[in-house]
Amino acid sequence: MPIISVTIAEGRTVERKRALVRAITAAVTESLGSRPEQVRVMISELPLDNYAVAGVTFAEAEANGEPA
């Protein structure tokens, strides 16, 4: 039973996360030959203050109008 863990910055819509889960499930079933009901996907969302690139948190970048 494949178990996939995905960590993303918070802020995506439910629809986006559902689309991600469907795409991951399709990729796993195609590449591993698993049945969709065997695939488990766990999404963890990080607060923007807890996610940084180059020493700048996503919250800081967003506040400054910069792309995260």
N, C-alpha and C positions, 0 to 999 in steps of 0.2 A: 504494500500500500504506500504509494508516494505521498510524502508530506512536504509541502512547499511553504516556506516562510518568506514573506515579503515585508520589507520595512520601507515606508514612504513618509514624507513630510505630510502633516495634517493639512486638510483643506480640500481634498478631492470630494466630489459629489458621490452619493450612493451609486448613481448610474455609472460613473467612471470606475468605481471599485468593482461593481458587478461585471462590467465589461472586462476588466483586468482578470478577474477570477475565471470568466468564461474562456478568455484567450489562453491563460496558463493551463487550464484543464485540457483544452484542445491540444496544446503543444505537448503536454505530458502524455496524453493518450496516443498521440501520433508517434512520438519518439520512443516511448517505452512499451507501447502496446497494452497499456492498462485500460481498464474500463473506467468511464467517467465517475461512476459511483465509488471507485476505489481511491480517487484523487482527493486529497485534503489540501486546502489552501488557507493559510493564516495570514492576515494582514495586520501589521503593527504600525500605528501611526505615531510619529514623533511630533511633539509640539515644536513650532518653528524656532523657539528659543533654545531647543536642545539639538539643533541640527545646524552645522556650520561648514562652510567651505572657505579656505584661505583665511581663516581667523575671523570670519564675519558670519554671524548667525543668519538664518533665513529671515527671521523676524526683523533684524536690523536692515537687511537688504530690501525687504518689502517696505519698511518704513521710509527708506531713502529712495524708493521708486526704482530700485535696481532689480534686474531679473535674478531670480534665485535658481 
